[in-house]
């Protein structure tokens, strides 16, 4: 989560990442838009949307319990694009591996 406490560390890590990978700074997302995608759902009706919302809401307490007030630590490995044609890609992402 991007917060006032993590902003400096995230900015420094993004710059280090861009520099190390020799990436154009414009293709790396700004820190305020960084996020972790838990999953992608296709809901074909309002009932499915409602059910998905209920299930996801129920996860909040489980995640809080697992974290026990500690930051969620994750390691990102590799880079992927969200397109079969690299010249048309506009999403760059890394696989996330949760740490203990």
KABELNOR-V128568 format. One record per residue. N is the residue number from 0. OMEGA is omega in degrees with one decimal (999 if undefined). Layout:
# KABELNOR-V128568
n->N omega->OMEGA
n->N omega->OMEGA
This chain:
# KABELNOR-V128568
n->0 omega->176.8
n->1 omega->179.5
n->2 omega->179.2
n->3 omega->179.4
n->4 omega->-174.2
n->5 omega->-173.2
n->6 omega->-178.9
n->7 omega->-179.8
n->8 omega->179.9
n->9 omega->178.5
n->10 omega->-179.6
n->11 omega->-179.9
n->12 omega->177.3
n->13 omega->179.3
n->14 omega->178.7
n->15 omega->179.0
n->16 omega->179.9
n->17 omega->-177.5
n->18 omega->-177.5
n->19 omega->-178.0
n->20 omega->-178.4
n->21 omega->179.9
n->22 omega->172.0
n->23 omega->-177.8
n->24 omega->-178.0
n->25 omega->-179.3
n->26 omega->177.3
n->27 omega->-176.1
n->28 omega->175.8
n->29 omega->-171.2
n->30 omega->-178.8
n->31 omega->179.0
n->32 omega->177.9
n->33 omega->179.8
n->34 omega->176.1
n->35 omega->178.0
n->36 omega->-179.7
n->37 omega->-179.8
n->38 omega->178.1
n->39 omega->-178.6
n->40 omega->171.4
n->41 omega->179.7
n->42 omega->-174.7
n->43 omega->177.9
n->44 omega->177.3
n->45 omega->177.6
n->46 omega->178.3
n->47 omega->177.1
n->48 omega->-179.6
n->49 omega->-179.9
n->50 omega->178.9
n->51 omega->178.9
n->52 omega->179.5
n->53 omega->-179.4
n->54 omega->-179.2
n->55 omega->177.6
n->56 omega->-179.7
n->57 omega->178.9
n->58 omega->-174.6
n->59 omega->-178.9
n->60 omega->178.8
n->61 omega->179.6
n->62 omega->178.5
n->63 omega->179.1
n->64 omega->-178.8
n->65 omega->179.9
n->66 omega->-177.8
n->67 omega->176.9
n->68 omega->-179.6
n->69 omega->175.7
n->70 omega->175.6
n->71 omega->-179.2
n->72 omega->179.4
n->73 omega->176.6
n->74 omega->177.6
n->75 omega->-178.7
n->76 omega->174.8
n->77 omega->176.2
n->78 omega->178.3
n->79 omega->173.7
n->80 omega->-178.7
n->81 omega->177.7
n->82 omega->176.9
n->83 omega->-178.5
n->84 omega->-177.4
n->85 omega->-178.8
n->86 omega->179.9
n->87 omega->-176.9
n->88 omega->173.6
n->89 omega->176.4
n->90 omega->177.1
n->91 omega->-179.0
n->92 omega->178.0
n->93 omega->174.8
n->94 omega->-179.2
n->95 omega->175.9
n->96 omega->-178.3
n->97 omega->177.6
n->98 omega->176.3
n->99 omega->999
